[in-house]
Amino acid sequence: MPDLSLLPPSAAIDGSDLRIGGCSLTQIAAEFGTPAFVFDEQALRDRARAFADGLASRHPRSRVCFATKSFPSASMIAILASEGLGFDVVGEGELRIALAGGADPATIVMHGNAKSDRDIAAALDAGIGYIVVDGFDDIDRIERLATRPTPVLLRVSPGIESKTHLALATGGKSAKFGVPVEQVPEALARMHAAPMIEMRGLHAHIGSQILSLEQFEAEVEALASLGTFDVYDLGGGLGVRYETADVAPDIDHYLERLTAAAREHLGDSPELIIEPGRSLVAPAGLTLYRVLTLKQAGKLHVATDGGMGDNLEYPLYGQRFQPMVVGRFDEPEVLADLVGRHCESGDIVTPDVELRNPQVGDLVVVPVTGAYCFTMVNNYNGALRPPVIYCSGGLARLGVRREHPDELLAREMKIQPG
Ligand SMILES: Cc1ncc(COP(=O)(O)O)c(C=O)c1O
C-alpha cells in the first residue's frame, strides 16, 4: 500500500485513480487541465476549526487570523471566513482580496515592513481591527493620515534566530521586520504621544516552517519582558511535514504549548492573536501535473507541465516534496529529478526523488503545496497561472479559473514600432 500520509485525509486510491474529497483526480485533470491546485475542502475546514476551537477553548479572549499571504485568494478567504477566522494582510492588495472574500474588516490585522500611504489609507478606510506598526515611519504615516484614534499593535523583533531557512526567519536581531527590542521604549513613547495612535499591544512573528515549539515559547517570554499590554499577536510559523520522514507538531500540541506559555508569562486577560498560514492550508492542498517528457541525461529528468511558474519552494528555499505518480502505485521506483517546463536549470520541483515508473502522459501529484505556491505563481515563459479547485463530497468546485492566453497581453500598451 502506498503511503498517503502526506495527502489530505480524504485521499483514497480507487484502482488506478486517486480521489480527493471524493473527486477523481483523473477527471479533475480532464475537466480543468493541469497544472492545477487541488484542495480537500473538508480538510481545510477541519484545520481551521482545530485552530479556532483549540485556541478559544484554551484562551477564550483570542482570535485566529489566517495569514492571507500563504494563499491570497478570495475563494480561500470565503471558506475560512465561514469558519469564523479573521485575517492578516500585508498591504492594500491583500486587504482587497480579504474584503472580496467576505472577511469582516474588524477581524483584519494589517502588517508589512514597508507600508505606503495607500496601504495605510486603505486600512483606515476599511476600518480594520489593528494596523501593525513596523517602524517609526508607520507612526508618522498613521499620524498624518488618520482622522480618529486608530488601534495599533507594535511589531517587535524579539531577537530570536529561529531554526528554519534563512529566508523564512523573521525575528532575528538584524531582521528587516519590526522594531528591535532596544528601540521599543522609544517607539512606545512616540506612540503614546501621538493622538491618532491607540496603542493596544505587541506583535511578533519569528519565522515560518518552525518545527520546534520551544522557539514559540521563547517568543512569548521575550514579549513578556517588554511590559504589560492588552493584546499580544504571536504571528504564525508552525511547520508541516513535507516528506514522510519529517516530524512536525500537530495543531493541538502547538496550541497547548503556546497558550501554556502565554498563561505563565502574559496571564489570562490579554487578547491573544495567532496568524497561521502554512500549517493551516499547506497539507490540505496538492498540485496536479501531467508528465510531458522524460530524458536520461546523467540522471533521469521527469518534466511536468508546471514548475517554477507555480512552485518556487525548492528554488527559493530548497524545500523538498514527495511526489506520487497516479496509477502506478505498485510499480518499481526510479530515482529522478522532478523538473518543470521553464527555461532554467534551477526549475526543479524536487531533485533526487523516488518516482514509481513515470511515463509521458501520467498524472503526478505533489502533496503539501497548499501554502506559498499559489502565492508566487507567475508567467515565466508565458505560463498561464493555474486554477484552484476545491473538492468536497464528490463535488469539484472551481475557486480560481486558469488564466487565459489573452491575459498575457492584457497590460500591453500596443506601442507601434518606430
Ligand atoms: C507577520 C506574519 N504572520 C504570519 C505569517 C504566516 O506564517 P506561516 O505561514 O509560517 O504560518 C507570516 C509569514 O511568514 C508573517 O510574516
The ligand as an SDF file (V2000), in Angstrom:
LIG
                    3D

 16 16  0  0  0  0  0  0  0  0999 V2000
    3.6710   38.5470   10.0910 C   0  0  0  0  0  0  0  0  0  0  0  0
    3.3870   37.1720    9.6040 C   0  0  0  0  0  0  0  0  0  0  0  0
    2.3700   36.4960   10.1760 N   0  0  0  0  0  0  0  0  0  0  0  0
    2.0740   35.2340    9.7860 C   0  0  0  0  0  0  0  0  0  0  0  0
    2.7980   34.6040    8.8070 C   0  0  0  0  0  0  0  0  0  0  0  0
    2.4390   33.1990    8.4390 C   0  0  0  0  0  0  0  0  0  0  0  0
    3.4570   32.3300    8.7100 O   0  0  0  0  0  0  0  0  0  0  0  0
    3.2470   30.7630    8.4540 P   0  0  0  0  0  0  0  0  0  0  0  0
    2.7280   30.6100    7.0810 O   0  0  0  0  0  0  0  0  0  0  0  0
    4.5890   30.1890    8.6380 O   0  0  0  0  0  0  0  0  0  0  0  0
    2.2730   30.3010    9.4830 O   0  0  0  0  0  0  0  0  0  0  0  0
    3.8650   35.2750    8.1890 C   0  0  0  0  0  0  0  0  0  0  0  0
    4.6830   34.5740    7.1850 C   0  0  0  0  0  0  0  0  0  0  0  0
    5.8640   34.4380    7.2610 O   0  0  0  0  0  0  0  0  0  0  0  0
    4.1590   36.5970    8.5950 C   0  0  0  0  0  0  0  0  0  0  0  0
    5.1580   37.2780    8.0220 O   0  0  0  0  0  0  0  0  0  0  0  0
  1  2  1  0
  2  3  1  0
  2 15  2  0
  3  4  2  0
  4  5  1  0
  5  6  1  0
  5 12  2  0
  6  7  1  0
  7  8  1  0
  8  9  2  0
  8 10  1  0
  8 11  1  0
 12 13  1  0
 12 15  1  0
 13 14  2  0
 15 16  1  0
M  END
$$$$
